[in-house]
Amino acid sequence: MVEIWDTFGLFESLLQNFEAHLEQARHIRSSRPPGTAQTHIAISGFLNFSPPEAWGGEEHQFITARVAGELSLEALEW
């Protein structure tokens, strides 16, 4: 069975609650590997849809690569 994601609904939900995610991210402490502010915000959003134990190395690598690449401040400057 293929799971269909409503990506616009997903992003709308994340953006509507962004302040809450920022606040939650300030309290996240990660150690495998140590997180950054960007990964902590990603974890906060991730926790809306998955249990904490589902966050692992793959998810961390995915976010780290995006923040360093296509989602970097330099890449997002218009």
Secondary structure, DSSP 8 states (H G I E B T S, - for coil): ------HHHHHHHHHHTHHHHHHHHHT---BTTB--HHHHHHHHHHTTTS-GGG--HHHHHHHHHHHHTTTSHHHH--
